[in-house]
Amino acid sequence: MTAFDLNADLGEGGRGDEALLEIVSSASIACGGHAGDDETMRVALRLAEANGVAVGAHPGFADRANFGRRRLLLSPEELDLQVRGQVRRLVEIADGEGVPVRYLKLHGALANMAAEEPSVSALCFAAVTGLVPDLAILAINTSAQVEVAEALGFRVVREAYADRAYQPSGLLLPRSEPGAVLHDAGAIAERAIRLATHGELVAIDGTVLRSEARSLCIHGDTAEAVAIAGEVRRALEAEGIEITAPY
């Protein structure tokens, strides 16, 4: 049976977290930068543990007014401080709950910058070196994140996005562009099946992109997140695909 990971970004104030954690296999938990605080982290960790869901740290720019989706030019020292501080806090709370943190996934504008610029990836991944034994990186497929994480010795899980449109380059279409965020659960489920069974995604202009991604993200702050996640999981399992975390 083919295995595939279904992950969601959680702990960001979305109302569907509890329902999502009954569907997904991995949860990327906001850890106090773009969203989240000690209590939301603790709640998400407990729910993930109760549902057998793998946990990852989801740091982003500490810019709550823009939900971490505005690009910032920070000094290397400040970027290191933000990423390390956020991940360390989640790890501390997770240790108290007896829940292991398995992976790191960057959020929003920081993730996109790291996908394009190896120097940003290197700073972010170096910042978490040594915080957690055997920490994996959940990285945007065909991006600088993959290359840098592998070069630094991290195990890499390649990720695609269920609810985001792609550019022909293989990177995400900016949210400022029309059609960047997808909402049709049925169409997204068909997209997921094509990715899992044929390793293909279709860009906004119709270009067919080859993809090695084995984890598919659903954004927890999307209004239709629970419906999308449920439809995607049902569709994949109907194709004989096992939904399981790769950590």
C-alpha positions in Angstrom: 0.0 0.0 0.0 1.3 3.5 -0.9 1.8 5.8 2.1 1.2 9.5 2.1 1.3 12.2 4.8 -1.5 14.7 5.3 -0.5 17.7 7.4 -2.1 20.8 8.6 -0.9 24.1 10.0 -2.6 24.5 13.4 -2.6 26.5 16.6 -3.1 29.7 14.6 -6.6 30.7 15.9 -8.6 28.6 13.4 -11.8 27.1 14.6 -11.3 23.7 13.0 -8.2 22.5 14.8 -9.9 19.8 16.9 -11.7 18.4 13.8 -8.6 18.6 11.7 -6.6 16.6 14.2 -9.1 13.8 13.7 -8.2 13.7 10.0 -4.5 14.6 9.4 -1.4 12.6 10.2 0.9 15.5 11.0 0.3 18.8 12.7 2.6 21.9 12.3 2.0 23.9 15.4 2.4 27.7 15.5 4.9 28.5 18.3 4.4 32.1 19.2 5.7 34.1 16.2 3.1 34.8 13.6 0.5 33.2 15.9 0.0 31.1 19.0 1.0 31.2 22.7 1.8 28.8 25.5 -1.9 27.8 25.9 -2.7 27.2 22.2 0.5 25.2 21.9 -0.4 23.1 24.9 -3.9 22.4 23.6 -2.7 21.5 20.1 -0.1 19.2 21.6 -2.6 17.4 23.8 -5.1 17.0 20.9 -2.3 15.7 18.6 -1.2 13.2 21.1 -4.8 12.0 21.7 -5.2 11.4 18.0 -1.9 9.8 17.3 -0.8 12.8 15.1 2.9 13.6 14.7 3.9 17.1 15.8 6.1 19.7 14.1 7.2 23.2 15.0 5.9 25.9 12.7 7.9 29.2 13.3 7.4 32.3 11.2 8.2 36.0 11.3 7.1 37.5 14.6 4.7 39.8 12.8 1.2 39.0 14.0 -0.3 42.0 12.4 0.4 40.4 9.0 0.1 36.8 10.2 3.8 36.2 9.2 2.9 36.7 5.5 4.8 39.9 4.9 8.4 39.6 3.8 10.8 41.0 6.4 14.5 41.7 6.0 16.0 40.8 9.4 19.6 40.6 10.4 21.1 37.1 10.7 21.2 37.5 14.4 17.5 38.5 14.7 16.3 35.7 12.3 18.3 33.1 14.4 16.8 34.5 17.6 13.2 34.4 16.3 13.4 30.9 14.8 15.4 29.3 17.7 13.3 31.0 20.3 10.0 29.9 18.9 11.0 26.3 18.3 12.7 26.1 21.7 9.5 27.2 23.4 7.3 24.6 21.7 9.9 21.9 22.5 9.9 23.0 26.2 6.1 22.8 26.4 6.0 19.5 24.4 8.6 18.0 26.8 6.3 18.9 29.7 3.4 17.1 27.9 5.5 14.1 27.0 5.0 14.8 23.3 8.0 14.6 20.9 8.5 17.3 18.3 9.4 15.4 15.1 10.0 18.1 12.5 10.3 21.7 11.5 8.2 23.5 8.9 8.7 27.2 8.2 5.6 29.5 7.9 4.4 32.0 5.4 6.7 34.6 4.0 9.7 33.1 5.8 9.0 29.7 4.2 8.7 31.4 0.7 12.0 33.3 1.2 13.7 30.2 2.4 12.4 28.3 -0.7 14.0 30.9 -3.0 17.2 31.9 -1.1 19.6 29.3 0.2 21.1 31.7 2.7 17.7 32.2 4.4 17.2 28.4 4.6 20.7 27.9 6.0 20.1 30.5 8.8 16.7 29.0 9.7 17.9 25.4 9.8 21.1 26.1 11.6 19.1 27.9 14.2 17.4 24.7 15.3 20.5 22.4 15.1 20.8 20.5 18.3 17.4 21.5 19.8 15.8 18.1 19.1 17.5 14.8 18.3 16.8 13.6 14.7 14.6 16.6 13.9 13.4 16.4 10.3 12.6 19.3 7.9 9.3 19.4 6.1 10.4 21.4 3.1 8.7 22.8 0.0 9.6 20.4 -2.8 11.9 21.6 -5.6 13.1 24.5 -3.5 16.3 25.7 -1.8 14.9 24.4 1.4 15.4 20.8 0.3 19.0 21.3 -0.9 20.1 23.2 2.1 18.5 20.9 4.6 20.1 17.9 3.0 23.5 19.6 2.9 23.2 20.3 6.6 22.5 16.6 7.4 18.7 16.9 8.1 16.3 14.2 7.0 14.0 15.9 4.6 10.3 15.2 3.9 9.2 16.9 0.7 5.9 18.8 0.8 3.3 20.1 -1.6 0.2 22.3 -0.9 -3.3 21.1 -1.4 -5.0 24.5 -1.3 -2.5 26.7 -3.1 -1.9 27.4 -6.7 1.6 26.9 -8.2 3.7 28.9 -10.6 5.3 27.1 -13.6 8.6 27.4 -11.7 7.3 25.0 -9.0 7.0 27.7 -6.4 3.7 28.9 -4.9 1.7 31.6 -6.6 1.8 34.6 -4.3 -1.3 35.1 -2.3 -1.7 38.6 -3.8 -2.4 37.0 -7.2 -6.0 35.9 -8.3 -6.6 32.2 -7.8 -3.7 31.7 -5.4 -5.8 30.0 -2.7 -8.0 27.1 -3.7 -11.4 26.4 -2.0 -13.1 23.6 -4.0 -12.8 20.4 -1.9 -13.6 18.1 -4.7 -11.1 19.6 -7.1 -8.4 19.7 -4.4 -9.1 16.0 -3.7 -8.6 15.1 -7.4 -5.3 17.1 -7.3 -4.2 15.1 -4.2 -4.9 11.8 -6.0 -2.8 12.9 -9.0 0.1 13.9 -6.8 0.0 10.8 -4.7 -0.4 8.3 -7.6 1.5 10.0 -10.4 3.8 12.5 -8.8 2.3 15.5 -10.7 0.9 18.9 -9.9 -0.6 21.3 -12.5 0.5 24.9 -12.3 -1.8 27.9 -12.8 -1.0 28.1 -16.5 -1.5 24.4 -17.1 2.1 23.3 -16.9 2.5 19.8 -15.5 5.0 19.8 -12.7 6.8 16.7 -11.5 6.8 16.4 -7.8 8.5 14.0 -5.2 6.3 15.4 -2.4 5.0 12.8 0.0 3.3 15.2 2.4 0.4 17.4 1.5 -0.5 20.5 3.4 -3.9 22.0 4.2 -3.8 25.4 5.8 -5.8 25.4 9.0 -6.8 29.1 8.7 -8.7 28.4 5.5 -12.5 28.6 6.1 -13.0 25.3 4.3 -10.0 23.5 5.9 -12.0 20.7 7.7 -14.1 19.9 4.6 -11.1 20.0 2.4 -9.1 17.7 4.7 -11.9 15.2 5.0 -12.5 15.0 1.3 -8.8 14.7 0.5 -8.4 11.9 3.1 -11.5 10.0 1.8 -10.3 10.3 -1.8 -6.8 9.1 -1.0 -7.9 6.2 1.1 -10.4 5.2 -1.7 -7.4 4.8 -3.9 -5.8 2.5 -1.5 -3.3 5.1 -0.1 -2.5 4.9 3.6 -2.5 8.2 5.4 0.5 8.1 7.8 3.2 10.4 9.2 6.7 9.8 7.9 8.5 10.6 11.1 
